[in-house]
Amino acid sequence: MANVATNNLTATASTFSITDREFGLFQSLIYEKAGISMSNAKKCLVVSRLTKRLRHLQLGSFEQYYAMVTDKNNSAEMQIMVDLLTTNETYFFREEKHFDFLRDEVLTKRKSGKRFRVWSAACSRGQEPYTLAMVMADKLGVDAAWEVQATDISSKVLDYAREGLYPMEEATKIPKNLLSNWCLKGVRSQVGNLLVDKRLRQHIDFKHLNLIGTWPECGSFSVIFLRNVMIYFDLETKQKLVDRLRQRLEPGGYLVIGHSETLNKVTDKMKAIRPSIYQRID
């Protein structure tokens, strides 16, 4: 029998309790909608992230909320739920060796005259695509032919990312030369914030996209970043996703995943050339 003290939170003025049955419904739903395999250990996370929403909607249980989000006439609430349950932790120059590889290996060897395209496939609040843009602008020039496609399943974080506005304390990982070249320090009402230079923002196209859903036609890419996402997917979902990503890579293009991830047993059509960096083979 499950330990009630650890797995079910007692309903109080600040939270709700969730039954095993209700949690199972949300497990199945988030897997169906986002491909995320949520273990039983995530029960408290579901409660903590959705409780505020239940209170806002004046609902009395998670079962009532489940009925609301699965109502075909309420797609907006489904998106809100997905936004709340998907993890969005990121920061500038996270796992910086990936950006060193992009700058020193990929960009150095690129063919001149060809438009260079990178896809940040789970861009969250935008720090990854803006980091990519800083590296490419510094290496290729801000007026050169390059672009970043940035997508995420959460419409909320995309709205945040498009602004390019961040608390100054998030700049600690940005190299000083790039910070001074590509970020503006806030003044007056924006003191304590930084704004990514408009010249960089013009190179980035932010779009809503579900990695396990239908993808629009958007051409091919030299590099795809999909980091710290597939840890939430089961093997079958990973295999299908990596096959689709590979098809969007140019011949010899690169797929960059998180340092804690691997494509071992996922595909034999991508060659590991560095830890967490794979190259398309044909």
N, C-alpha and C positions, 0 to 999 in steps of 0.2 A: 504494500500500500504506500502511496506517495506520502512524503512528509508534509503534512498540511502547513506546518510552521514555515517551511522554506519554499514551498511550491504554490501555495495559495495565500494571497494577501488578504487580511481581514478588511472588509469594507469599513472605511472611516469617513470622516468629513473630507479627507484629502485623496482618497483612492477608492478603487472598487476591487472586488474579488473576481477571479476568473476560474471557472470550472475546467476540468480536464477536457470535457467535451467541447466547450467554447474555444479553448486554446487550440484543439485539434482542427476546428473549423478555420481559424486564422492561419494555422500552419499550412493547410491545404490551399487556402486562398492566395497567400503570398508566394507559394511555389507555383501556382497556376499563372499568376499575373507577372511575377518577376523572376521566376526560376530559383528563388532563394530557398534552400533547405534549412529550416529553422528547427534546431534541436529543442528538446524539452527544457534545457537549461536557459532558454530565452523567454521563458514564461514571464518572469519578472520584468524583462525589457518591454514586452508587449503591454503589460499592465501600466508601466510607468509612462510609456509614450502615448498610449491611447486614452488614459484616464481623463486628461484635460479636455480631450475632444468629447468624451461622453458627457462630461459636466456641462460643456458649452452647449451641447444639443439637448440637454436635460433628459438624458436617457438613464434608465435604471440598471442596465446590465449590458454585458458584452454581446449577449445573444441579440438584443435589440439593435445594437450597433452593426452587427454582422448582417442582419436583415436589411438595414439601411444601405450599407455599402454594396450589397449584392443586388439591390433593386436596379433593374435595367434603366430606369428613368433617373438614376442618380449617379451618373458617371463621374461627376465632379467630386463627390465624397469618396469614391474609389481612389481617385488620384490623391486626395488628401491623405488617405490611409497609407498609400504607397510611399508618399513623401515622408510620413512619420516613421515608418518601419524600416526604410532603407538607410544604411549607414553612410554618413557623408563626411567622415573625418579626413582631412587632408591639410597640406601646408605647402608653401613655396619651396621648391628644390628638394622635395621629399625623395629619398633614395637617390642622392645627387649623382652617383656614378652612372646612372642611366642618361643623365643630361651631358655628362662628360663624354660618353660614348657617342651620343648624337652629334656633339660639337666636333670631337676629335677624329671620329671614324667615318660617320655617315656624311656629314656636311662637307668635310674635306674632300671626299671622293665623289661627290655628286656631279652629274653631267651639267655643264653650264648651258644656259638657255632653256632648260626644262623646268617647268613650274614644280616646286617642291611642296608636297602635301603630307601633312601629318594629321592623324586622327586621335584625339583624346576621347576614348570611347566611354568613359565614366568620369566625367569632368568635375562632378560635385560642385563646389562653390567657385570653381574657376582657377584655383591656384596652379593646377597642372598646365592647362592651356596657356596661361599667362607666362609661366616659367618657360614653356616651349617657345613662346613668341619672343621672350627676352633673349634666349640663346640664339635663335635664328636671326633676329634683327642684328645682334652683335656680330655674328659670324658672316652673314650674307648681306647685311644692309637692310634698313627698314623699308627701302623702296624696291627691293628685289622681288622676284616672282616666287613667293611662298605663301602658304596659308595653313591655318589650323582649323580643322573641323572638330567641334566640341559638342558632345552629346551626353545626356543623362536621362534617367527614368523619372527624376524628380523635377517637376516644373518649378517648384519653389526655389530650389538651389540654382536653377538656370536664371531665374529672375535676378537673384543675388549676383551671379557671376557676370551677367551682362553689364552691370553697373561698374565693375572694376574698382570698387571702393572697399578698402579693408582697414581694420585697425592697425596703427603703426607697429604695434608689438608683433604683428605677423611678418614683419620684414626682416626678422633677425637672421634668417637663412639666405636671404638674397645677397649675393656679393655686392660690395659697396659700389663698384663701377657700374653694375647693372642697375642698382637702386637709383643712383644719381642720373643715369641716362634715360631710364624708362619709367620712373615713378615720380609723381608730383606730391609734394608735402602739403597737407591740408592747412589752410589758414582760416581765421575767423570761426565760422560755425563748424568748419571741418578740421579744426585743430585736433591732433591725435590720430588722424586718418591719412592714408595714402591713396592716390588715384593712379591707376595704370594709364600710361600715356595713350592718348587717343590714336596715335599712329600705330600702336600695337593692336589696340582693340579693333581697328578696321581690318586687320588680317584674320580675325577669328569669327567664325560663324557658329553661334550657339543654337542647338536644335534639340527638341525633345525626342528621345528615342528609347524604346524598350529593347534591350539586347536579345530577348527571346521572342520578340514580336516581329512584325513586318518592317523591313528596312526600305527606305526610299533609295532610288538609284543615285549614287553620289560619286561615281568614279572610283579610281584606285588610289592607293596611298603608298608612299615610300616607307613610312613607319606608322605603326599603330601602337598606342599605349593603352593597355587594359590592366591596370595594376590593383592588386588587393581587392578584386571583385570575385574571381572564380573560386576563392576559398569558401564562398557561400553556396556554391553549386555542387550538385552531385555529378558523378562521372559522365553519365549520359548527356547531361546538359552541357558540360564542358566540351565533350567531343563534338557535339553539334555546333556549338558556338565557335570553337576554334576553326572548324572546317569553313564556316561562313566568313570568319575574319581572314583566313588564308586567301580566300577567293577575292577579297578586297585589297590584298597586297599586290604590289607590282612584283614581277619575277625578281627574286633576290631581296625582296623587302623584308623588313624586320617587325617582329611582334615583341613588345616589351611587357613583361608581367611583373608582379610583385616579388621581392626577394624571398618571401616565404612560400612562393608558389612554384609549381613545376608542371611541365607538359608530359612528364613520364606517364605512359599508358594512355595518354590523351590522343596523341597523333604521332605518326611516323613520317609526316610530310613537312615537318619543321625541324630544322637542325639547331641544336644548342651551340651557340658560339661564345657565349659568356654566361655566367650565372644569371638566370631570369631574362636572357635575351636570345631570341630564336629567329632564324632566317628561313624564309620560304624556299623549299627545294621542289623542283619539278621533275 
